[in-house]
Amino acid sequence: MSANLPPADVTAARVIGVSPLAIAWRHVMPNAIGTLLTQIAIVMPRAITTESVLSFFGMGVAPDVPTWGRIIASAAGFAEQAPLSLLFPVLALALTTLSLSMVGNRMREHFDPLSKPLASGA
């Protein structure tokens, strides 16, 4: 089968007159949903970290919006008197990004057909 041809189920659906939207919903989306979910779970920790760093340096979202970066920046001034005020937002940020990264890795392993061991038949 050539790489330029659509899969047989999509071709068959076109032949019998199924609408393009129905083809996308029934045949394309189930094959793409794993990749999309994995990509979202991998990109989210980067986006959260980037936003937090930008907010920490004062270049993030509007000043009246509470973000972890802004909370960490304001707590940094009190680090000597109250170190826990700095510790908890940093831990929350780290645990959130770490858990999203782990979810992304697990989803990638689950949806990647090359990472699954082959069934050994005797």
C-alpha positions in Angstrom: 0.0 0.0 0.0 1.4 3.4 -0.9 2.0 6.0 1.8 0.0 8.6 -0.2 -3.3 6.6 -0.2 -5.8 6.9 2.6 -6.5 3.8 4.7 -8.9 1.3 3.3 -11.7 2.1 5.8 -11.6 5.8 4.8 -11.7 4.9 1.1 -14.6 2.5 1.6 -16.5 5.1 3.5 -16.0 7.6 0.7 -17.2 5.1 -1.9 -20.5 4.4 -0.1 -21.1 8.2 0.2 -20.4 8.9 3.9 -19.9 12.7 4.5 -16.4 14.0 5.1 -17.3 15.1 8.6 -18.6 11.6 9.5 -15.4 10.0 8.0 -13.3 12.3 10.2 -15.3 11.6 13.3 -15.5 7.8 12.9 -12.2 6.9 11.2 -9.7 9.6 11.6 -10.4 10.9 15.2 -10.0 7.5 16.9 -6.6 7.1 15.3 -5.5 10.7 16.2 -6.9 11.1 19.7 -4.0 9.2 21.4 -1.5 11.4 19.7 -3.4 14.6 20.5 -3.8 13.7 24.2 -0.2 12.7 24.5 1.0 16.0 22.8 -1.2 18.0 25.2 0.1 16.2 28.2 3.7 16.7 27.1 3.3 20.4 26.2 1.3 21.5 29.3 4.3 21.3 31.8 6.4 23.4 29.4 3.7 26.0 29.1 3.1 26.1 32.8 6.8 26.5 33.5 7.3 29.2 30.8 4.3 31.2 32.1 5.6 30.9 35.7 9.1 32.1 34.7 7.7 35.0 32.7 5.4 36.0 35.6 8.3 35.7 38.1 10.2 38.3 36.1 7.1 40.5 35.7 6.6 39.7 32.0 3.6 37.4 32.3 -0.1 37.9 32.3 -1.8 41.0 33.8 -0.6 42.0 37.2 -4.0 41.3 38.9 -4.0 37.7 37.8 -2.5 35.4 40.4 0.1 33.0 39.0 2.7 30.7 40.5 5.5 32.8 39.1 4.1 36.0 40.7 3.4 34.2 44.0 6.9 32.9 44.1 8.3 36.3 43.2 6.4 38.0 46.1 7.3 35.2 48.5 11.0 35.6 47.6 11.1 38.8 49.6 10.1 37.0 52.7 12.3 33.9 52.2 14.5 34.6 55.3 11.6 35.3 57.7 9.2 32.8 56.4 10.8 30.2 54.1 7.6 28.1 53.9 5.9 30.9 52.1 8.4 30.3 49.3 8.5 26.5 49.6 4.8 25.7 49.1 4.3 27.5 45.7 7.6 26.1 44.4 6.5 22.6 45.5 3.1 23.0 43.9 4.6 24.1 40.6 7.2 21.3 40.7 4.7 18.6 41.5 2.2 19.8 38.9 4.7 19.9 36.1 6.3 16.6 37.2 2.9 14.8 37.4 1.8 16.2 34.0 5.1 15.0 32.5 4.6 11.6 34.0 1.1 11.4 32.6 2.4 12.4 29.2 5.1 9.8 29.3 2.6 7.1 30.3 0.2 8.1 27.6 3.0 8.1 25.0 3.9 4.6 26.1 0.3 3.5 26.0 -0.6 4.9 22.6 2.8 4.2 20.9 2.5 0.8 19.1 6.3 0.5 18.8 6.8 0.6 22.6 4.5 -2.4 23.3 6.2 -5.8 23.5 5.4 -8.2 20.8 3.2 -11.2 21.8 5.3 -14.3 21.8 3.4 -17.2 20.4 4.7 -20.8 20.5 
